[in-house]
């Protein structure tokens, strides 16, 4: 009897395992990591740099799951801060804008890397599969960057201001310019902790907008940005 129970349990485990492998082959999860790096030239000619590694996972739900054929995305990582000295900081958010919409992942990354996305075929996506295997670096144009911001007072998150990537001098003063921005597909560890250490006041606004409100009621930047624009996932 004991041997029969063991055989049945082993058979069930085998069926579950094979079913899982079959499901993963038809509906795989595509995971890639990218490093965003910024180099900023300062008035004295020195260069200040910052980078962070973010992980993105995408998959399509089967047609028998509600909602059917929905593309799910999870992001783990944080924004890219650049310490400019004298209490000034430039931050590239986890906020990639496309027209009136924004995304947590760089939706044009495949195009930037020269990969043609052909769309989903059932639960598979050949272009995303190529993206997960590629290791490459590409420089970014200003219009390909996520939203850039700074703070008039880093201890007060509500003082957040947008920064134009092609005109840092307008925000930080003459002599500041974005020398280089690049994105790299990598296998390096995800960056977590730099934002909480460098901008602890932002961490205190978890659960609401940067201006302290719990809901979005105005068009002001501080009311439309939240901790999720600076960090997602991790503990």
N, C-alpha and C positions, 0 to 999 in steps of 0.2 A: 504493500500500500504506500509506504513511504517513497519507494522508488517511482511509483506511478505519479504521486504528487509532484515529485521533483521533475519528472519528465514533462508533466502538464505545465508546470511553472516555467520550465525552460522553453517549452514550445511557445507559450504566450509571450515571453520576453523576446524570443526570436521574431515573432510576428510583429510585435510593437516596434522593435528595432528596424526591421525591414520596411515597415510602413512609414516610419520617420524618415528613413533614407530616401524612400520613393517620393515622399512629400517634398523634402528638401531639394530633390533633383528637379521637380516641376515648379516649386515655389521657393527658390533660394533667397537667402539674405545677402545683399551686396554691401560689403563694408570696406571703406577706404579711409585713410588718414591724410590730411593735408597740413602743411606748415605754411602759415602766412608770415612773411618777414617784411619789415619796414626799416628803411634807412633814412634818417632825417639829417640834413646838413644844417649846422647852426652858425650864427654870425661869426664865431671865431674860426670857422673852417673845419671844426671837428664834426664827427658823425655820431649821432646817437641811434642805437638800433634796438629793435624788439622783435620777438617772434613767439608764436604759440602753435601747438599741434592740436588739431581738432579731429575727432572721429565722427564719421557719418555712416549710418546704416539705412538701407532702403530695401523694401520688399513689397510685393503685391499680394493682397489677400485673395484667396480663392473665391470663385463665383458662388460657392455655397455658404460663404460667411457674410454676415451683415455688418457694414455695407459691402457689397460684392465688388471685386476688382478694384479695390481702393489701394492707392500707393501710400504706404506708411513710411515715415522718416523719423529717425531718432538721431540726436546730436549730443555728443559728450565733449566738453572742452570749454575754453573760455576765450574772451576777447584778447586782442594783442595790444599791450600797453608799451609805449615808448616814453621813458623818463627823459624830459628835455632840460632838467635842472631848474633850480630856483622855484620849486613847487609846481612846475608846469608838466603836464602829461598829455600825450596824444594817444587816443585809444581807437583801434579798429574793432568795431562791434561784431557780434554774431547776428548781423542784420544786413542781408544782401537785398537791395531794392531793385525791383523790376517794374517800371511804371508806377502805378499806385499801390502795388503790392510789395510785401517783403517776405523773405525766406530766411530760415536759420542756416541753410546750407548754400554754398555757392552754386546756384542752379546752372550757370554757364561754364562750369569747370570742364566738362567734357569737350565743349567747343574750344576752350582755351588750350586744352591739351591736344587738340587736333583729332579728337575722336568723334565719329559721326554716330549720334544716337538715332537708332531706327525705331524706337518705341518698344512697347511691351508685346511679347508674343506669349499669351497665357500668363504664366508667372515668371518668365525669363526675359532678360534684357541684355542683349549682346554687348551694347555699348557700355553699360555699367560693369559688365564682366571684364571688359578691357581696362576700364578705369581702376578696378581693384588690383589688377596685376601690374599696372604701369608704375615706373619710378622715373619721374622727370621733374624739371623745374621750368617755369615760364614766368617772364616778367609781365606785370599787369599795367594796363593803362589806367589813368585816373577814373575813367568811367566803369572799370571792371572791379573796383574796390568796394568793400562793404562800407557802411556809414562810418565816418570818422567824427569823433567828438573830443571835447576837452572840458575842463571845469574852471570857472573863474576862481572857485575855492574848492579844492578836492575834499574838504571836510564837510561840504554842503552839496549833496548830489543834485539838488534842485537848480544849481547854477550851471548845469550842463549846457554846452553850446556846440552847435554843429561846426565842423571844420571842412573847408573845401580842399580836396587833395591837391589841386593845381594852384592853390594860393594860400599856403600856410602862413605867409607873411601877413596876410590880412588879419589873422588871429593872434599870432605869436610875435609879430614884429619883423622888421627888415632883417634879411639874412637867413631866415628859416625857409627851407624848401624840402619837399619830398624828393630825395635823390633817387630812391629805388624802392619798388614794391614787387615782391615775387611770391609765387605760390608753388609749393613743391609737394608731390605725392610721395609719401614716406611711410616707413614702418616704425618710426620712432614712437616713444611713449607719449600718450596724451598729456598735455600741459594742464595742471590743476593747482591752484594755490596762489599764483602770482597776483591775480586780481584782488583776492581777499586780503593779501598782505599789503599790496600797494594802494588799494582804495577801500579801506575797511568801512568807510561811511556808506559806500554803495551796498555792501553786504547787509548792513542794518536795515535796508529798505526792501528786503526780500518779502514778497507777498503783496506788494503794491507798486505804485509808480515811484519814480525817483523824487517827485515832489512831495511824497508822503501820502498822497491820496490812494484810496483803495480801488477807484474806478477811473476810467478815462472820461474827462468831462470837458477838456479844452484842446486846442491845437498846439499848445505849448509843448516844446520838446521834452521838458521834464515830466510832463503828465503822460506822454506817449511812450517813454522808455521805462524799462524795468530792469530788475536784477537779471532776468532771463536774457537780456541783450548783452550781458557781460559774462554770464556763466550758465552752462547747462550740464546736468548730470553730475556724477561723482558724489562724494560725501564731504 
